[in-house]
Amino acid sequence: MRYSQDFALLVLEVANYSTLVSMEKRGRIGRLMEELNLFVRKNLRIMDFSAVFREKMILVGLPEISEEDANAFALRIQSEISARKFAMDNKQFTLTTSARVASYKQVRALYAEDLISKAEKM
């Protein structure tokens, strides 16, 4: 753990992704995931970061935040995502997400890949 600071990784996974894929072409889903990522970014602090990962996930890096606070953020962002209406080809729908949080303290990870792997399995 660099500089002995807390770091948490949040993995948001779109739970109804298969329904969206069956509705639309993958290129359009990619655009929707970018829109979701931008929505998540608007709720982050300046030091946090997020990115689309493996087509249906958003990884959110939360430096200098406790695991407890990361879990609270995960619940809040999940609620905000499910309350938001998304649109694709003149159709409106909501998205549901699952959320998993892993922290360096919890995982004792030496590399980012270890932290991502642990978060995906939680």
Buried (B, 14 or more C-beta within 10 A) or exposed (E): EEEEEBBBBBBBBBBEBEEBBEEBEEEBBEEBBEBBBEBBBEBBEEEBEBEBBEEBBBBBBBBEBEBEBBBEBBEEBBEEBEEEEBEBEEEEEEBEBEBBBBBBEBBEBEEEEBBBEBBBEE
